[in-house]
């Protein structure tokens, strides 16, 4: 199973689609897979057929002639020969065709036989329908014989009708998806073990490369001191910041920093509130200011609201003057 193992190393998955080996190459393995598959695709197919134990067929050659249809009738036809790729057994399937010219020309007359190997199909004949079903290149019914070699590039599956004769109805291109191949691999002890080893090896290489790439781009991490205890804790290390040896901050230093911060905030708030001298905070009023306020004469403290013009004087001002005159 060395060819199948090599294919599994080069591809993430393989399958058989329309009789052709198709693979999804792993990263960086596109060219190696293309080169390998072009040279070893048949060997990979043979190893897969051994896992399935089914009859997989490859076109080998064809021949033309008149074949016995009944005791008295012989019909022109073309016989396709196939080989079992695993056992080498030979099988065949015959189709009707024309072996004579259908019109006259300078060198041939109508009804003259074709040279050896040449044949012509009728439209809607069974082989012409099969040719289209097999996804072969479109060509004229009189020139298909030139393209018969293309059938060697694909693998067929079929069933035996009698002896070595194949049933034409079930002669078709092989289809085998990746899930089916995975199942076949799991049923083969040695191949399954090898496949697991290949998968683990490739996964290990992938994760190793991924870790290398992430290590180059990942932000460095270090240990930072706690503000309360000074102990180192895990965190993001910033450039230019580090704690080494006995440079740990003490608890006392931490408390002093916090008090200074609170005091600065209080002073800042008081300066905003105390804009004028009259709005000074209580702790800025000294004792001398209090004494001056106590000794100031009552006449100065009381503000007269009398007006020089009696006609403009209010009732409150008139009562104020009346009280002062009575006291005198």
Buried (B, 14 or more C-beta within 10 A) or exposed (E): BEBBBBBBBBBBBBBBEEBBBBBBBBEEBBEBBEEBBEEBBBBBBBBBBBBBEEBBBBBBBBBBBEBEEEEEEEEBBBBBBBBBBBEEEEBBBBBBBBBBBEEEEEEBEEEEEBEEEBBBBEEEBBBBBBBEEBEBEEEEBBEBBEEBEBBEEBBBBBEEBEEEEBEBEEBBBBEBEBEBBBEBBEEBEEBBEBBEEBEEEBEEEEEEEEEEEEEEEEEEEEEBBEEEEBEEEEEEBEEEEEBEEEEBBEEEEBEEEEEEEEEEEEEEEEEEEEEEEEEBEEEEEEEEEEEEEEEEEEEEEEEEEBEEEEEEBEEEBEEBBEEEEEEE
